[in-house]
Amino acid sequence: MAEQNRVVLYGMWASPFAKRIHLALKIKGIPFEYVEEDLQNKSPDLLKFNPVYKKVPVLVHNGRSICESAIIFEYIEEVWNNNGPSLLPQDPYKRAQVRFWADYVQKQVFEGLFLLMKTEGEAQEKAIEDVKEKLKVLEEQGLKDLLAEGSTFVNGDELGYLDIVMLTVLGMYKVHEEFFGVKIVEEEKIPVVFSWLNRLIEHPLAKEVAPPKEKVLGFLHFIRQKLLPSQAAA
């Protein structure tokens, strides 16, 4: 790889934010090096390239770093706009709608799932119902306009921004359901979301970057022990 075109992604296997950039680079056909970070023992390079937040993902292009996944995503789309398929619609209104619903999935669905990790009992039951309600809103208010009839994904025949965000938030939903012992994505209640999500999961790149089930379960146990008040006090 020529030094002037060198691309390096610093990530961590369980980070949905790093996974988004990994997928975007793959879809655009951009050669890159991947560096796995241990967030309990951050490397000097990570601290050098992201001195403000000190977290992944970080994209280093020609020796210059770009941080924060949404900003990196925009950078990839602008710099390599002639590489591979576009990750965002060409129409300005549709592009705005995709950004809106990607933000919704991140702030409402992802944050709701995170709340499940640090609650139990009635509080967790309420959090689960809240996530289901957020997914119903996505089904009824978002996908009915964004997922064109006959389209495999929101971005058409290839994964785009909203597809990638959804995949990295709920692509392992079956593992989450097993971990929490409850259904989260119910086909009978949100059939469009259910079908779309399962098409995303079956995409070859999704399968390529998906971690093993047991590894995810172990990570969920680790995070829950750190976040759950009753476990932290034990």
C-alpha positions in Angstrom: 0.0 0.0 0.0 1.5 3.3 -1.0 2.4 5.5 2.0 0.5 8.5 0.6 -2.7 6.4 0.5 -2.2 4.5 3.7 -5.4 4.0 5.7 -5.4 2.6 9.3 -8.4 1.9 11.4 -8.0 1.7 15.2 -10.9 -0.2 16.6 -12.1 -2.8 19.2 -14.1 -5.9 18.2 -17.1 -5.1 20.4 -17.4 -1.5 19.5 -20.4 -0.8 17.2 -18.9 2.5 16.3 -15.7 0.9 15.1 -17.6 -1.8 13.3 -19.5 0.9 11.3 -16.3 2.2 9.9 -14.9 -1.3 9.2 -18.0 -2.0 7.2 -18.0 1.3 5.4 -14.4 0.8 4.3 -15.1 -2.7 3.1 -18.2 -1.6 1.1 -16.3 1.2 -0.6 -13.5 -1.2 -1.4 -10.8 0.8 0.4 -7.7 -1.1 1.4 -6.9 -0.5 5.0 -4.9 -1.9 8.0 -6.8 -2.8 11.1 -5.4 -2.3 14.6 -7.3 -4.0 17.5 -7.1 -1.9 20.6 -7.2 -3.1 24.2 -9.3 -0.3 25.8 -8.1 -1.4 29.3 -4.5 -0.7 28.1 -4.7 1.9 25.3 -1.8 2.0 22.9 0.4 5.1 22.6 -0.8 5.4 19.0 -4.4 5.6 20.0 -3.6 8.2 22.6 -1.6 10.1 20.0 -4.2 10.0 17.3 -7.2 10.7 19.6 -5.8 12.8 22.5 -9.2 14.4 23.2 -11.5 11.4 23.7 -8.9 8.6 23.8 -11.3 6.1 22.3 -12.1 4.1 19.1 -12.7 4.4 16.3 -9.9 6.4 14.8 -9.2 6.5 11.1 -5.6 7.5 10.1 -5.3 8.6 6.5 -1.9 9.7 5.2 -0.8 10.1 8.8 -3.7 12.4 9.8 -6.3 11.2 12.2 -10.1 11.5 12.0 -12.2 10.7 15.1 -15.8 10.0 16.0 -17.6 7.4 13.8 -20.2 9.8 12.2 -17.5 12.2 11.2 -15.3 9.4 9.9 -18.2 8.1 7.9 -18.7 11.5 6.2 -15.0 11.7 5.5 -15.0 8.3 3.8 -18.0 9.2 1.7 -16.4 12.6 0.6 -12.8 11.4 0.1 -13.6 8.2 -1.7 -16.8 9.3 -3.4 -15.8 7.5 -6.6 -15.0 4.2 -4.8 -17.8 1.6 -4.7 -21.4 2.4 -4.0 -22.5 5.6 -2.3 -23.3 5.1 1.4 -25.9 7.9 1.4 -28.7 8.8 -1.0 -27.9 11.4 -3.7 -31.2 13.2 -3.1 -30.7 15.8 -0.3 -34.1 15.2 1.3 -33.6 11.4 1.4 -30.0 11.9 2.7 -31.4 14.0 5.5 -34.0 11.4 6.4 -31.4 8.7 6.5 -29.3 10.8 8.8 -32.3 11.5 11.0 -33.3 7.8 11.4 -29.7 6.7 11.9 -29.5 9.2 14.7 -32.8 7.9 16.1 -31.5 4.3 16.1 -28.4 5.4 17.8 -30.0 7.6 20.5 -33.2 5.7 21.1 -32.6 2.0 20.3 -28.9 1.7 21.2 -29.2 3.8 24.3 -32.3 1.8 25.3 -30.4 -1.5 24.9 -27.6 -0.1 27.0 -30.1 0.7 29.7 -31.0 -3.0 29.8 -27.4 -3.7 30.8 -27.6 -1.7 34.0 -31.1 -2.4 35.2 -33.0 -5.3 36.7 -36.5 -6.3 37.8 -39.3 -3.8 37.0 -36.8 -1.2 35.7 -35.4 -3.6 33.2 -38.9 -4.7 32.1 -39.8 -1.1 31.4 -36.5 -0.6 29.5 -37.4 -3.6 27.3 -40.8 -2.3 26.5 -39.3 1.1 25.7 -37.0 -0.5 23.2 -39.8 -2.3 21.6 -41.8 0.9 21.4 -38.9 2.7 19.7 -38.6 -0.1 17.2 -42.3 0.2 16.4 -41.9 3.9 15.7 -39.0 3.1 13.4 -41.3 0.6 11.6 -44.3 2.9 11.3 -42.7 6.3 10.8 -39.3 5.6 9.2 -39.1 2.4 7.2 -42.5 2.9 5.4 -40.9 5.8 3.5 -37.2 4.8 3.4 -37.5 1.1 2.5 -38.7 1.3 -1.1 -40.9 -1.6 -2.4 -38.7 -4.3 -3.7 -35.5 -2.9 -2.1 -33.3 -5.2 -0.1 -31.9 -2.5 2.0 -32.6 1.2 2.7 -29.7 2.0 0.5 -31.0 -0.2 -2.3 -29.0 -3.3 -3.2 -26.0 -2.5 -1.0 -25.6 -1.5 2.6 -25.7 2.2 3.3 -25.4 4.4 6.4 -28.7 3.6 8.1 -28.4 -0.1 7.2 -24.9 -0.1 8.8 -26.0 1.7 11.9 -28.9 -0.7 12.4 -26.7 -3.7 11.8 -24.2 -2.6 14.4 -26.9 -1.9 17.0 -29.1 -4.9 16.6 -27.2 -7.3 14.3 -26.6 -9.6 17.3 -30.2 -9.3 18.6 -30.6 -13.0 18.9 -27.6 -13.1 21.3 -29.1 -10.2 23.3 -32.4 -12.1 23.5 -30.7 -15.2 24.8 -28.7 -13.1 27.3 -31.7 -11.2 28.7 -34.1 -14.1 28.3 -36.7 -12.0 26.5 -37.8 -11.3 22.9 -36.7 -7.9 21.7 -37.4 -8.1 17.9 -40.9 -9.6 17.5 -41.8 -10.5 13.9 -45.5 -10.3 14.5 -45.3 -6.7 15.9 -42.6 -5.2 13.6 -42.5 -7.4 10.5 -40.8 -4.8 8.3 -38.0 -4.2 10.8 -37.7 -7.9 11.4 -37.3 -8.8 7.7 -35.0 -5.9 7.1 -32.8 -6.7 10.1 -32.5 -10.4 9.1 -31.5 -9.4 5.5 -28.8 -7.2 7.0 -27.5 -10.1 9.1 -27.3 -12.3 6.1 -25.2 -9.9 4.1 -21.8 -11.5 3.4 -19.9 -8.6 5.0 -22.1 -8.8 8.1 -21.2 -12.4 8.4 -17.5 -11.7 7.8 -17.2 -9.2 10.7 -19.7 -10.8 13.1 -17.9 -12.1 16.3 -18.6 -15.6 17.7 -21.7 -15.9 19.8 -19.9 -17.1 22.9 -17.5 -14.2 22.7 -20.4 -11.7 22.6 -22.1 -13.5 25.5 -18.9 -13.3 27.6 -18.6 -9.6 26.8 -22.2 -8.9 27.8 -21.7 -10.7 31.1 -18.5 -8.6 31.7 -20.3 -5.3 31.0 -23.3 -6.1 33.0 -21.2 -7.0 36.0 -19.5 -3.6 35.8 -22.7 -1.6 35.3 -25.3 -3.4 37.5 -25.4 -1.7 40.9 -26.1 -5.0 42.8 -23.1 -6.6 41.1 -20.8 -3.6 41.6 -21.7 -3.6 45.4 -21.0 -7.3 45.7 
